[in-house]
Structure formats: structure tokens, C-alpha cells
Amino acid sequence: MSLNPHTAASLRPLKIMIVDDSAVVRGLISRWLEHEPDMVLAGLAIDGAKGVEKVKEIQPDVLILDIEMPNMGGLEALPKLLAAKPGLKVLMASTLTTRGANVTLRALELGAADYIPKPDSTRIGGADGFRTELLTKIRALCGRTRSWPAPAPAPAPEKPATLERSSALISSQAPRPAPLAAPKPVITPVAPIVRPRSTGPKRIDCLVVGASTGGPPALRAFLLGLGPDWKIPVLIVQHMPATFTAILAEHLDKALPQKVQEAKDGMLIESRNIYIAPGDWHMTIKNDPIVKQIKLDQGPQVNWCRPAVDPLFKTAADVYGNHALGVVLTGMGHDGRDGAKALVDVNGSVMVQDEATSVVWGMPGAVAEAGLAEIIKPIEGLSAACKAFARGERPN
């Protein structure tokens, strides 16, 4: 796999900037970055206006942006930050609330690369998952998923502490030495393999879609590209928390002529309907003798995810056979690869978003490198190919 446009940057530490009015959050993230040889804290700002000025000066690779701040909040600052540094990767730090979800999805539409849920604000222990996810996403957004080891374990505090106490500890610490120079990454290019296309028309009865990092804007563009005449039911797994999937469904429902809803257990799969898997629930398809139904469960995580793409794709293969069409959009990891194989094994078709237009070419890249993708195209090409399938034609 080629390193998309980050080859030169991969030979130096990534420059990370934090824009957040919370001294506690700034302090925690700063400490974490000190332990990462491939990252360096390049700057701090306490509001959006100051952040814009510092971005012009520092030109960071990744910016972690709070939503609620005095003077200029994250949503207002975002377009100015992106204009100050073309190609800047912005991670929105979001609360798991309805308002947080609405604002975060709006930020993604405006150009933010991804979001990360903030930890519980009362205890430092709630930050462990936040740290791991944050560092993983930073590396993925900069094309270093394959080049750097997983984040090292966080230093354990001597005893439980509130975030207020943690802030005092941070401010009293002596300055730490500069991080060591990052080692050169080992990169093994792997060329994607385009699966030979089967011949002749194929009837499509169900479209299943998987997405993760960068997914909401990609989903919106892809579904809008299907057009007002699209009638085939669409089932989507987007890696998101529960509150966010409900808001995502609402946003898409307002934008599309088809009905978009967060799926419920036992819901009938009907034409002109689009179903979003709810956060923390796997979505699969139940093959009722009379009607097809959605089944939700909270079984073990698959590929460290729930919902996961693989269970949906596998049951689509079981229920619809070669009349199922799978699409894998931008995302981190390899969720969807095994499900894509299940579709291919029953002579179904699988398409993936190309590397150039993906925020992260992890999920689609894994499918392509396994030789399971029949078509590799940007968003508009995938929508056009789906419409060709719906007409019983072979896409170009």
C-alpha cells in the first residue's frame, strides 16, 4: 500500500496542537504526548481565536479541538483553522450528549477529519480509553497505522485522583526533557488487487455499507449520489456511540428523499428505507420465511467494535446471497474484510472507496489488499456503480 500523501512527514515526529479551554485536558494530553516518540506537542491555545493565530505560526499536522470554549468555540473556529493550514487534520473533542453529537456531526460536514469522545470529567481513571483512542486516531489520520507500534501503556497514577487534583499535579511538575527523535518507520507497500468482475446482469435486493473514521460525510455524499429514485433497502454500520448514531440518522433523514432511521430489533427491511445500526449494538439480518427483519444484539465486540461491519455483511451473504451488494467506505482498521469475503464466497459484489479520497484507507484498503474488491473508486464512482447494479447492468 502506498503511504498516501504522508511519506515525507512520516520521517519526523508529528506536530500536535491542542485548542481547549480546560487546563486539565491540555495537561493530560500534553503528558501523554511526551511519551510518544513519533509525536511532539507543538502548541496550546485556550480558545478558537488564539488557536487560529497559532496554527498560522506553527503549521501543525493534527489539531485537537474542543467544541465549547469562550470567545470563539470550536465550530466557529473550524473553517478558519482549516484555511490557516490546508490539509490540517482536526479531531473534535466531543461530549457524549445530544448537543455534542449534533455539533460534532456539523463539524464533520465542515471538514473536521474525525471526533473523539471526551472522558468522564470527574475522575482521571476515565481518561485511559480516551488516551488510547486519541493516539490511535492521530496515527491513522497521518498514515502511520502500519508504521508505528501501538501506544505504550499510560503511566499509572500513584493513587486515584480527581481531575482537579490532577491539574494541580501537572502545573507543579518540572519541565520534561524534549522527546527523542523518532525512528524511521518500516513501510512495506502492498498493491491493492482488483477482483475480476463477474459477467452478466445481477439483481441487487440489498445494499450493505460499512464506515468508520471520516464516515459521516462520506455516507452523506454516497447516499445523495444514489439519487431520489433509489428503492433498494440500505443497511449501514458506522462506528459511533449510541447517541451519535441516532443523531446521524436524523441528519441523513433530513438530507435524503429516502426514509433514514436508527434500526430497532425486529424492524422490517423495506424498500426506500435506510437503516443505521445503533451504537453499542450489532445489526444483522434475520431470514424470516415471509419477510426479512433486522436483528440487534449486544454480543461480544467484533474487531474491537460494536456495532461491527462483519456481522452485517456475513448475514447479508447468508440471507441475500449474490443479490447482496457490499460497500466499504473510509475507516480505520480492517472491519468489513471478513464480511466482504463472505459476500464474495456467495458470488456477491463488493466495492470500496479509493485511497485518495478516504480519510483513512484502513477498512477499504484491507478489503482491496485481500483481493475482495470488484470496484475501487471515489464516492461518486461508487454511487454510480450502485445505480448501474440497481438497473441490472454491470458498472464500468
Secondary structure, DSSP 8 states (H G I E B T S, - for coil): ---GGGTTGGGS-EEEEEE-S-HHHHHHHHHHHHT-TTEEEEEEESSHHHHHHHHHHH--SEEEEESS-SSS-HHHHHHHHHHHSTT-EEEEEE-SSHHHHHHHHHHHHHT--EEEE---SSBGGGGHHHHHHHHHHHHHHTT-TTTS---------SS--BHHHHHHHHHHS--------------------B-----S-----EEEEEE-TTHHHHHHHHHHHH-TT--S-EEEEE---HHHHHHHHHHHHHH-SSEEEE--TT-B--TTEEEE--TT-EEEEEE-SSSEEEEEE--S-BTTBSS-HHHHHHHHHHHHGGGEEEEE-SBSS-TTHHHHHHHHHTT-EEEEE-TTT-S-BSHHHHHHHTT-BSEEE-HHHHHHHHHHHHTT----
